[in-house]
Amino acid sequence: MKKNVLAVVLVFAAIIGLRAQGPPPAQQMKLEDVQKALSLVDKPVPAPDKFKAGLEAITAKDSIAMLTYIASDLLEGRETATRGYALAAEYAASLFKMWGIKPAGDLPMRGGFRMGGGGGQAPQAPPEKTYFQEFALRETTDSQSEMTIEISKGSALKSRTFHGGADYQGGFGGMGGAAEGTVTAPVVFVGYGITEPSAGFDELKGLDLKGKIVLVLSDAPGRDNPLSPFQAKKELKDKYFPAPPQGDQMAMMMRGGPQRFNKLTEINKLGPAAIIQVANTGKDATIFNALSMVRKPSDERPIINKPRRRLSLASDTGGGMGMGGGVQSTTITREMANFLLEGTGQTIDDLKKKIETTMKPASMAVPGAKVTIATTAKTALVRGTNVLGIIEGSDPKLKDEYFVVGAHYDHNGAWEGYVFNGADDNGSGSVGVLNIAKAIAASPVKPKRTIVFALWTGEEEGLLGSRYYAQNPVFPIEKTVGYLNYDMISRPYDAETLARTMRAYSVPGAEEIVKKVRAPWFVSVNLTEGTPFADIAREMNQYVGLDLAFRFNALGVGGGGSDHSSFASVKVPYVYYMAAMTADYHQTSDSVEKVSGELIAKISQHGFLTIYAFADR
Ligand SMILES: [Zn+2]
């Protein structure tokens, strides 16, 4: 079931949404634009001679052979900074070595010190690098949070302490993970926390939120009032009351689909110590039910209550609240909110009503209220490892420019006998990188520019490995001309899913085009606009015969979701391939017998040709 919902979103994004930031309504889409976004090849033609050896080095059989090891139970789900991941890393390094690919990682350690640091000794040949780029990660487990609300009225002081996970949702974690520390701050009520000039409505105007605890209502005013501008205006309704994403659809958004507007991100830019949110409508019982919910058993999915473990780049974390760039927020009950607001003589629902009837802000510093949030956690440093190899360019000048080919190698680990094998996610993309490495190694003439092969760690924990590389590049970022990303390239679409999609989104004439699309070879390709990627990809497709749908992003826009974002954030143009996402996504059922070796091989061949041509210009 979920597979279908998801595939609709994916294909819709690929075909209809030419730009990541808000696809235009389907009706406005011109037929030529749909055509331009697709590359369909009836019958592939033989590739030029210089590509032959490389293309032959990539086979479905070898792809499956490599993936069978990478996704085996023995590697225990390749969780970052575990033995299973280390075994996978050694495997890739030994393949690189076998194919004659040079190591591009750190210098070896000797006696506890990195070699090659000078030291006044007689000059000698520099020691050879390893295949591993290693770095410290901060591991956080057992995170707990407590919130104490103090209310002073005259000389009277009232105080209550609430517990994360029992009285309010979650802890204060944010995306950056470890948010240990204590913060005490006064409270500012910001209503719905909305700045919307087109509705003549600004609840944040003139407020100093820096270092404050911000109390905010979710959604926007007038959930049930058709006359509210937030209901009457379609753009505003879509912005503030979007249909809730479901299971896999949410995963899709996280993986490079259109990003939704998040008002908490906007509020966070004003530097609050923390944001506490109250549901616009709803009852406290809902929160308590959610907190006590145990997953229902399912025939298909095991119940895995794995303890929470968070990882962040050690170099990112300064400790304390508000670190890591994420929004420190949580949802509290109405009971807590009303206690907080005691000094105002009004309840949260009184204030909500006031805003909705007057459509005027009711923002204010909450009199007499002080909140202390204390978060504790166990932290330790662990070691993350990227695998890096290079093949030097053939042009004496242009070899000082680099093209990086990467995929994340880590996955979600194992727990009590259940293994998240991650065959598609992202054993398949890792095999894609290995395939391209082997193909370029097998090519008698190398591309003019140097090719860097990278298998990233920590993607599932927040793109940690690729982010570390982007911040600590082995080869200069300003000399890095492009990046190829593979994430989940082994599961083919089915015809039914594609057909349903086109019925759901009526693009004039598109049905005819889509009839020609062969679902099993359908691949969506995200790329940076204004680069030769699309033209080259289209040209090279005549030698491979995939059915490609291009989706363009502006330079610097990654859309989150996979390691291409780390390169987008340092303005390196990218091309990013993805096949179908299935119900096995992030489940223990993502196993090797479900993948298509042919699809991995074809996508690898297309990537090989595309980056070869791109790096050889
Ligand atoms: Zn992935």
Boltz pocket constraint, residues with backbone or C-beta under 6 A from the ligand:
constraints:
  - pocket:
      binder: B
      contacts: [[A, 408], [A, 425], [A, 426], [A, 459], [A, 487], [A, 488], [A, 561]]
      max_distance: 6.0
